[in-house]
Amino acid sequence: MKVGLISLGCPKNLVDGEVMLGLAREAGHEITADAASADAIVVNTCAFIDEAKAESVDAILEMARLKRDGGRQKLIVTGCLAERYRDQLRSEIPEIDVVLGTGEVADIAGAIGGRSSGHAVPVTFHRPARRAALRDPAPAPARPPRPTYLYDASTPRLLTTPKHYAYLKIAEGCDYTCAFCIIPTLRGSYRSRDEDSIVAEAERLAAGGVRELLLISQDTTFFGNDRGLRHAIGRLLRRLNGIDGLAWIRLLYLYPTTVTDDLLDVMAASEKVCRYIDLPLQHASADVLRRMRRPGTRRAYDTLLARARARVPGVTLRTTFIVGFPGETERDFAELEAFVRDTGFEHVGVFTYSHEEGTRAHALADDVPAALKAERRDRLMQVQRDLVARRHATMIGRTTRVIVDGPSPDAPLVLEGRLEGQAPDIDSVVYFDECDATAHAPGSLVDVELTGARGYDFIAVPFRPVAR
């Protein structure tokens, strides 16, 4: 059968989709990028906030229409929305043939139909949930038991990212009890992959042309702690740093309490590990953080960020915040505003709070009006825009290194790339001036001079490719 995939949400979900494509292809199915020509359509969904749920439902309904009108044989819904609303999806959208939750990725070949891939079920790792119990004496929302799933290096995987970069999931699940978050309910407790398995997969990706490796999980810096291993993320980075072919290794989704001096020292000393810290802090007011069930205070965050900048000179700091959480006052928001202004993050994302059933925060009154949430988001982003404009003005004329991504999706005749401090899809980019869009191959490292800025993005003139 021809199989098409629509994958929504975060890179962690994207990796699940790539594994499903790999398993389907190994089972003998043909993969197509054109959903309209597919015999079986897989919609890999997200359910983190209202907007993500709406996008997922819209995609399912569109594919259901394709199935009705075009005679498609199968519509399969997977991912977090499928895990969260399995019964509702089945009853309300009759065109859906199969619903697979987050622990059922390995069942995709059977869901599509035809012969089995013959591939063993991906590795699972089970352990007592003692850490979560110790951290959180309050009862968690009830959830049905389900299989624990974690792919390994031998699991087939078909990349859907550009050839020169790939996400590598080093762990699954989460032990934290953040009040606004449904992910632990959908993904289970934290479980790390085996280090040798990760290295083997990274070597295979590098041999296939991947130049930038992005390590992901719900808490990337907690890697190995669930197995009783200290400084495991540092050891893993040292091993990955020695893999031929890789140029950059980037960490996404760090957590304030697990950013250690060992990690910062590895980041500072390793040639290929990007000096880039993606650290979702969510807020700065101690009262809001307490209600969010997040660790720390503004003072603790100031200390952490100062330590990161001291130990990793030139580090880029990225964070995200939630505004409009239940009980957030104007004073709380003013503290967050001051924190952003004083810290000077290179990248900031702001979300308005989404009141999600199944989370601990759902028991709180959603008492910040939607219009005020949006206003606070816009005010905080204006603070960030002003900071970025001032920072960019100081960087014009500098020479720096860029990885080439290829012709810009927005302007195909213009070549686009990224600084070490810019992650794909979520951060700003660098546009090449005085350069043909085919002058440098994707994945090339090029030295450039920054000659201008446009909003969050840079304009640069390339000097020469870097041999590495």
Stockholm file with secondary structure:
# STOCKHOLM 1.0

chainA/1-468         MKVGLISLGCPKNLVDGEVMLGLAREAGHEITADAASADAIVVNTCAFIDEAKAESVDAILEMARLKRDGGRQKLIVTGCLAERYRDQLRSEIPEIDVVLGTGEVADIAGAIGGRSSGHAVPVTFHRPARRAALRDPAPAPARPPRPTYLYDASTPRLLTTPKHYAYLKIAEGCDYTCAFCIIPTLRGSYRSRDEDSIVAEAERLAAGGVRELLLISQDTTFFGNDRGLRHAIGRLLRRLNGIDGLAWIRLLYLYPTTVTDDLLDVMAASEKVCRYIDLPLQHASADVLRRMRRPGTRRAYDTLLARARARVPGVTLRTTFIVGFPGETERDFAELEAFVRDTGFEHVGVFTYSHEEGTRAHALADDVPAALKAERRDRLMQVQRDLVARRHATMIGRTTRVIVDGPSPDAPLVLEGRLEGQAPDIDSVVYFDECDATAHAPGSLVDVELTGARGYDFIAVPFRPVAR
#=GR chainA/1-468 SS CEEEEEECSCHHHHHHHHHHHHHHHHTTCEEESCGGGCSEEEEEECCSSHHHHHHHHHHHHHHHHHHHHHTCSEEEEEEHHHHHSHHHHHHHCTTCCEEECTTCGGGHHHHHCSSCCCCCCCCCCCCCCHHHHHHCCSCCCCCCCCCCCCCCTTSCCCCCSCTTEEEEECEECCCCCCTTCCHHHHHCSCEECCHHHHHHHHHHHHHTTCCEEEEECSSGGGTTGGGTCTTHHHHHHHHHHTCTTCCEEEECCCCGGGCCHHHHHHHHHCSSBCSEEECCCBCCCHHHHHHHTCCCCHHHHHHHHHHHHHHSTTCEEEEEEEESCTTCCHHHHHHHHHHHHHHCCSEEEEEECCCCTTSGGGGSCCCSCHHHHHHHHHHHHHHHHHHHHHHHHHHTTCEEEEEEEEECSSCTTSEEEEETTCCTTTSCCEEESSSCTTSSCTTCEEEEEEEEEETTEEEEEEEEEECC
#=GC SS_cons         CEEEEEECSCHHHHHHHHHHHHHHHHTTCEEESCGGGCSEEEEEECCSSHHHHHHHHHHHHHHHHHHHHHTCSEEEEEEHHHHHSHHHHHHHCTTCCEEECTTCGGGHHHHHCSSCCCCCCCCCCCCCCHHHHHHCCSCCCCCCCCCCCCCCTTSCCCCCSCTTEEEEECEECCCCCCTTCCHHHHHCSCEECCHHHHHHHHHHHHHTTCCEEEEECSSGGGTTGGGTCTTHHHHHHHHHHTCTTCCEEEECCCCGGGCCHHHHHHHHHCSSBCSEEECCCBCCCHHHHHHHTCCCCHHHHHHHHHHHHHHSTTCEEEEEEEESCTTCCHHHHHHHHHHHHHHCCSEEEEEECCCCTTSGGGGSCCCSCHHHHHHHHHHHHHHHHHHHHHHHHHHTTCEEEEEEEEECSSCTTSEEEEETTCCTTTSCCEEESSSCTTSSCTTCEEEEEEEEEETTEEEEEEEEEECC
//
